[in-house]
Amino acid sequence: MANKTIRIGTRDSELALWQAHTVEKKLNDLGYKTEIIAVKSQGDIILDKPLYELGITGIFTKTLDIAMINGQVDIAVHSMKDVPTALPIGIVQAAVLERANTLDILVYKGTLDFRNGAGTIATGSLRRQAQWLNKYPNHKVVDLRGNVNTRMQKLQESDWNGAVFAAAGLERINLKPSNYIDLDWMIPAPAQGAMVVVAMAKDEFCREAVSELNDIDAEVCTHIERQFLKTLEGGCTAPIGALAVFTDEEIVFKGVLFSIDGKQKIEIEKTVPMQEWKKLGFYCAKEILENGGAELMTAIKINLKK
């Protein structure tokens, strides 16, 4: 069994391949043999519809889940923010790698003067759209889909003022331009900047091999954020942001739920001792639901079905 080659499943975008090669190198350094197998996902193929309209959770991960269940690949590497909070039966989280930059950034064209007047910003994310409109209610937000290279290209060819990206994605493939600003006021997607490796529950060899790559800080913080998301969402795509950060012996958590138009905002911020991490996301989400979040989630679901 020690000679088994671990087949790493990945999407075929430049960023996804970068992530898969990173995992491959780490496994090779530990003495494991590997092979990368690239698969096209539905999320990459259907680019003319906003993600929430496709009505599928895990549109970027489903194809790889099927490849794993069918035995074509042994493990899969994902941007953790793309992974549904409930994994398919038989598939388990094997490792969360050390986390990269969690920030969203604005890549802009020309000057930043448009922030004081009318402007058009592009993003395919309801979370970014809602937070942008909350801060700049007189701006227009347009849909932007595709992998990071495609989105950057579309921005250059458009008349938009800018587009919002995850800093980590652009940094990983050296695509971060000079004309950007950090959006430190924007709460990131749960698990943004983190990479996760999943394996089959029954595959002890691969699970053990991959578990050597696990970063405990990243695992705990992403667990809190995804628990918050899971408790709030009930399987729909909503404008939800969450970030957990370790400071000394404490965890600082920020969570937020917006209406799609950005006009309503329910937020929570808590600092708790380290040992209280296991249910932190759950309790914070419950507090949001009790403070008007339940009604807001219902309204969001109705809105998305239109």
C-alpha positions as CSV (number, residue, x, y, z in Angstrom):
1,M,0.0,0.0,0.0
2,A,2.9,2.3,0.7
3,N,3.6,2.3,-3.0
4,K,0.1,3.5,-3.9
5,T,0.0,6.6,-6.1
6,I,-2.4,9.2,-4.7
7,R,-4.5,10.5,-7.6
8,I,-5.2,14.2,-6.9
9,G,-8.5,15.5,-8.5
10,T,-8.7,19.2,-9.4
11,R,-10.6,21.6,-11.6
12,D,-8.6,22.6,-14.7
13,S,-8.4,26.4,-14.1
14,E,-5.0,27.9,-13.5
15,L,-5.8,28.6,-9.8
16,A,-7.2,25.1,-9.1
17,L,-4.1,23.6,-10.7
18,W,-1.9,25.8,-8.6
19,Q,-3.7,24.5,-5.5
20,A,-3.4,20.9,-6.7
21,H,0.3,21.2,-7.4
22,T,0.9,22.8,-4.0
23,V,-0.7,19.7,-2.3
24,E,1.2,17.4,-4.7
25,K,4.5,19.0,-3.7
26,K,3.7,18.7,0.0
27,L,2.8,15.0,-0.3
28,N,5.9,14.3,-2.5
29,D,8.1,16.0,0.2
30,L,6.6,13.5,2.7
31,G,7.6,10.6,0.4
32,Y,4.2,9.9,-1.3
33,K,3.8,9.3,-5.0
34,T,1.1,11.4,-6.7
35,E,-0.6,12.0,-10.0
36,I,-2.8,15.0,-10.9
37,I,-6.1,14.4,-12.8
38,A,-7.9,17.6,-14.0
39,V,-11.7,17.6,-14.4
40,K,-14.0,20.4,-15.8
41,S,-16.8,21.4,-13.5
42,Q,-20.3,22.6,-14.4
43,G,-19.5,25.9,-12.7
44,D,-16.7,26.4,-15.2
45,I,-18.8,25.4,-18.2
46,I,-21.9,27.5,-17.5
47,L,-20.7,31.0,-17.5
48,D,-23.8,32.9,-18.7
49,K,-25.8,32.6,-15.5
50,P,-25.2,33.9,-12.0
51,L,-24.2,31.1,-9.7
52,Y,-27.3,31.4,-7.5
53,E,-29.5,30.9,-10.5
54,L,-28.0,27.5,-11.2
55,G,-29.6,26.4,-7.9
56,I,-26.8,24.0,-7.1
57,T,-24.7,24.1,-3.9
58,G,-21.2,23.0,-4.6
59,I,-21.4,23.6,-8.4
60,F,-17.5,23.7,-8.5
61,T,-17.1,20.6,-6.3
62,K,-19.8,18.2,-7.5
63,T,-17.9,16.9,-10.6
64,L,-14.9,16.0,-8.4
65,D,-17.2,14.4,-5.8
66,I,-18.5,12.1,-8.5
67,A,-15.0,11.3,-9.8
68,M,-14.0,10.4,-6.2
69,I,-17.1,8.2,-5.6
70,N,-16.5,6.5,-9.0
71,G,-12.9,5.8,-8.1
72,Q,-11.3,8.0,-10.8
73,V,-9.4,10.1,-8.2
74,D,-8.4,9.4,-4.6
75,I,-8.5,13.0,-3.1
76,A,-9.7,16.4,-4.3
77,V,-8.3,19.9,-3.6
78,H,-10.7,22.8,-3.3
79,S,-10.9,26.5,-2.4
80,M,-12.7,25.8,0.9
81,K,-15.2,28.7,0.4
82,D,-16.6,26.8,-2.7
83,V,-17.3,23.6,-0.7
84,P,-20.8,23.0,0.6
85,T,-21.0,22.8,4.4
86,A,-22.4,19.3,4.2
87,L,-20.1,16.9,2.3
88,P,-21.5,14.0,0.3
89,I,-21.9,10.7,2.1
90,G,-18.7,8.8,2.1
91,I,-16.5,11.9,1.6
92,V,-14.6,13.5,4.5
93,Q,-12.5,16.6,5.1
94,A,-8.9,15.3,5.4
95,A,-6.9,18.5,5.8
96,V,-7.1,22.3,5.8
97,L,-3.9,23.8,4.7
98,E,-2.3,26.9,6.3
99,R,-4.6,29.8,5.5
100,A,-3.6,32.6,3.0
101,N,-4.8,36.2,2.8
102,T,-8.5,36.4,3.8
103,L,-9.2,39.8,2.3
104,D,-11.3,40.8,-0.6
105,I,-9.7,43.4,-2.9
106,L,-11.0,45.9,-5.5
107,V,-9.1,45.9,-8.8
108,Y,-10.0,49.3,-10.3
109,K,-9.4,51.2,-13.5
110,G,-8.5,54.8,-13.8
111,T,-8.9,56.6,-10.4
112,L,-10.9,55.8,-7.3
113,D,-12.9,59.1,-7.6
114,F,-16.0,57.1,-8.6
115,R,-16.5,56.1,-5.0
116,N,-17.7,59.6,-4.3
117,G,-20.3,59.5,-7.1
118,A,-21.8,57.0,-9.5
119,G,-19.9,53.8,-10.2
120,T,-20.2,50.3,-11.6
121,I,-18.6,47.4,-9.9
122,A,-18.5,43.7,-11.0
123,T,-18.8,40.6,-8.9
124,G,-20.5,37.2,-9.2
125,S,-20.9,37.0,-5.4
126,L,-24.1,38.0,-3.6
127,R,-22.1,38.6,-0.5
128,R,-19.8,41.1,-2.2
129,Q,-22.7,42.7,-4.0
130,A,-24.7,43.2,-0.8
131,Q,-21.7,44.6,1.1
132,W,-20.8,47.0,-1.8
133,L,-24.3,48.3,-2.1
134,N,-24.6,48.7,1.7
135,K,-21.5,51.0,1.6
136,Y,-22.2,52.6,-1.8
137,P,-26.0,52.6,-2.3
138,N,-25.8,54.8,-5.4
139,H,-23.5,52.4,-7.3
140,K,-24.5,49.7,-9.7
141,V,-23.3,46.1,-9.3
142,V,-23.1,43.8,-12.4
143,D,-22.6,40.0,-12.6
144,L,-19.1,38.7,-13.3
145,R,-18.4,35.0,-13.8
146,G,-15.5,32.7,-14.8
147,N,-12.2,31.8,-13.3
148,V,-9.9,34.6,-12.1
149,N,-8.1,35.0,-15.5
150,T,-11.4,35.3,-17.4
151,R,-12.8,37.8,-14.9
152,M,-9.7,39.9,-15.0
153,Q,-9.9,39.9,-18.8
154,K,-13.6,40.9,-18.7
155,L,-12.8,43.7,-16.4
156,Q,-10.1,45.1,-18.8
157,E,-12.6,44.9,-21.8
158,S,-15.5,46.5,-19.9
159,D,-16.5,50.1,-19.0
160,W,-16.8,49.1,-15.3
161,N,-14.9,51.1,-12.6
162,G,-13.6,47.9,-11.0
163,A,-14.2,44.3,-9.9
164,V,-14.0,42.5,-6.5
165,F,-11.6,39.5,-6.1
166,A,-10.3,37.4,-3.3
167,A,-6.8,38.5,-2.6
168,A,-5.6,34.9,-2.1
169,G,-6.6,33.7,-5.6
170,L,-4.7,36.5,-7.4
171,E,-1.7,36.2,-5.1
172,R,-1.4,32.5,-5.7
173,I,-1.0,32.8,-9.4
174,N,0.8,36.2,-9.4
175,L,-2.1,38.0,-11.0
176,K,-2.5,40.8,-8.4
177,P,-2.1,44.1,-10.3
178,S,-0.7,47.3,-8.9
179,N,-4.1,49.1,-9.3
180,Y,-5.9,47.5,-6.3
181,I,-7.0,48.4,-2.8
182,D,-7.8,46.1,0.2
183,L,-11.4,46.1,1.2
184,D,-10.8,45.6,4.9
185,W,-14.3,46.7,5.7
186,M,-15.8,43.7,3.7
187,I,-16.3,40.6,5.7
188,P,-15.0,37.6,3.7
189,A,-16.8,34.5,2.7
190,P,-16.6,31.7,5.3
191,A,-13.2,29.9,4.8
192,Q,-12.0,32.4,2.3
193,G,-8.2,32.0,1.7
194,A,-8.2,28.4,2.9
195,M,-7.6,25.3,0.8
196,V,-9.2,22.0,1.8
197,V,-8.4,18.4,0.8
198,V,-11.1,15.8,0.9
199,A,-10.8,12.0,0.7
200,M,-13.0,9.0,0.8
201,A,-13.9,8.0,4.4
202,K,-13.0,4.4,3.7
203,D,-9.6,5.2,2.2
204,E,-7.4,5.1,5.3
205,F,-4.1,5.3,3.4
206,C,-5.0,8.6,1.7
207,R,-6.7,10.1,4.7
208,E,-3.7,9.5,6.9
209,A,-1.3,10.8,4.2
210,V,-3.3,14.0,3.7
211,S,-3.9,14.5,7.4
212,E,-0.1,15.3,7.7
213,L,-0.8,18.6,5.8
214,N,-3.5,19.8,8.3
215,D,-3.0,23.2,9.9
216,I,-4.9,23.2,13.2
217,D,-5.4,27.0,13.4
218,A,-6.9,27.1,9.9
219,E,-9.0,24.0,10.7
220,V,-10.5,25.6,13.8
221,C,-11.2,29.0,12.3
222,T,-12.8,27.6,9.1
223,H,-14.9,25.2,11.2
224,I,-16.3,28.2,13.2
225,E,-17.1,30.2,10.0
226,R,-18.6,27.2,8.2
227,Q,-20.7,26.3,11.2
228,F,-22.0,29.9,11.3
229,L,-22.9,29.6,7.5
230,K,-24.5,26.2,7.9
231,T,-26.7,27.3,10.8
232,L,-27.9,30.4,8.9
233,E,-28.3,29.2,5.4
234,G,-30.2,26.0,5.1
235,G,-28.7,25.3,1.7
236,C,-29.3,28.5,-0.1
237,T,-26.8,31.1,-1.4
238,A,-27.2,34.1,0.8
239,P,-25.0,37.2,1.4
240,I,-23.2,35.9,4.4
241,G,-19.7,36.9,5.6
242,A,-17.7,35.3,8.5
243,L,-14.2,35.6,9.9
244,A,-12.6,33.9,12.9
245,V,-9.1,34.9,14.0
246,F,-6.9,33.7,16.8
247,T,-5.4,36.4,19.1
248,D,-3.3,35.0,22.0
249,E,-5.7,32.8,24.0
250,E,-8.8,34.1,22.4
251,I,-10.9,33.8,19.2
252,V,-12.4,36.9,17.7
253,F,-15.4,36.2,15.4
254,K,-17.2,38.5,13.1
255,G,-20.3,37.4,11.2
256,V,-22.8,39.3,9.0
257,L,-26.0,38.7,7.1
258,F,-27.2,41.1,4.4
259,S,-30.3,41.5,2.3
260,I,-29.4,41.1,-1.4
261,D,-29.8,44.8,-2.0
262,G,-27.5,45.6,0.9
263,K,-30.1,47.7,2.7
264,Q,-30.5,45.4,5.6
265,K,-27.5,44.3,7.7
266,I,-27.4,42.1,10.8
267,E,-24.0,41.6,12.3
268,I,-22.3,40.0,15.3
269,E,-18.9,40.3,16.9
270,K,-17.7,38.1,19.7
271,T,-14.4,37.4,21.5
272,V,-14.3,34.2,23.4
273,P,-11.7,32.0,25.2
274,M,-9.9,29.5,22.9
275,Q,-11.7,26.4,24.4
276,E,-15.1,27.7,23.4
277,W,-14.5,27.3,19.7
278,K,-16.6,24.2,19.0
279,K,-20.1,25.8,19.1
280,L,-19.1,29.5,18.5
281,G,-20.3,29.6,14.9
282,F,-23.6,28.0,15.9
283,Y,-24.3,30.3,18.8
284,C,-23.4,33.4,16.8
285,A,-25.7,32.3,13.9
286,K,-28.6,31.6,16.4
287,E,-28.2,35.1,17.7
288,I,-28.4,36.6,14.2
289,L,-31.5,34.4,13.4
290,E,-33.2,35.7,16.6
291,N,-32.4,39.3,15.8
292,G,-34.3,39.3,12.5
293,G,-32.1,37.0,10.5
294,A,-34.8,34.3,10.2
295,E,-37.2,36.6,8.4
296,L,-34.3,38.0,6.3
297,M,-33.3,34.5,5.2
298,T,-36.9,33.7,4.3
299,A,-37.0,36.9,2.2
300,I,-33.7,36.0,0.5
301,K,-34.9,32.5,-0.4
302,I,-38.1,33.9,-2.0
303,N,-36.1,36.6,-3.8
304,L,-33.7,34.0,-5.3
305,K,-36.6,31.9,-6.6
306,K,-38.0,34.7,-8.7
